């Protein structure tokens, strides 16, 4: 069971892949937390409502879901790296970095690096 303040999709998926059966946010009420612990102990899945809603939305709209590489590139943009630096970090050409960004922009419905990072944060894709 994971209890955290982070509702980032990649963290949720990593926790589940690592074997967590529950993922609740620290703002959960006492009843929700107690129920979540009991359910996790009984090996029943527990997800914070906001997380569940985001994962369902992602499943329903897979064409607009960012690829892991697009998320990785946006994370590096959020860290302040240039396209050249991202390319060096990920062993990609600058043209490939730009391609990932352009595709991410389209999926997020934005037209700039700043807007893409802001939207990805709002969507819980990056911290």
Residue, then its C-alpha position, 0 to 999 in steps of 0.5 A: x500500500x502506498x500513501x503519498x502526496x504524489x498523484x503522478x501517473x508514472x508513480x502510480x504505475x511504478x508502484x503497481x508494477x512493484x507490487x503495491x495493491x493500494x495507492x492513496x493520497x495523504x489527503x484521504x479521510x480517516x475512513x477512506x484510509x482505514x478502509x484502504x488499509x483493510x482492503x490492501x491487507x485482504x489483497x483487494x485493489x485500492x486507488x484514490x478516486x482521483x487516481x482511478x478517474x485519471x487512469x480510466x480517462x487515460x484508458x478511454x482516450x489512448x490516442x491522446x496518451x503520451x508515450x513513455x518517451x514523450x513523458x520522459x522528454x517533457x520531464x527533462x524540459x521541466x528540468x530546464x534542459x534544451x533540446x540539445x541537452x535532452x538529446x545528449x541525455x537520451x542519446x537522441x538526435x535533436x530532430x527526434x527530440x523535436x518530434x517527441x515534443x511536437x507529438x506531445x504538444x498535439x496530444x496535450x493540445x498546446x503549442x509551447x514547451x511551457x504550456x506542455x510542461x504545465x499541462x503535463x503537470x496538471x494531468x499528473x504525468x510529470x512532477 
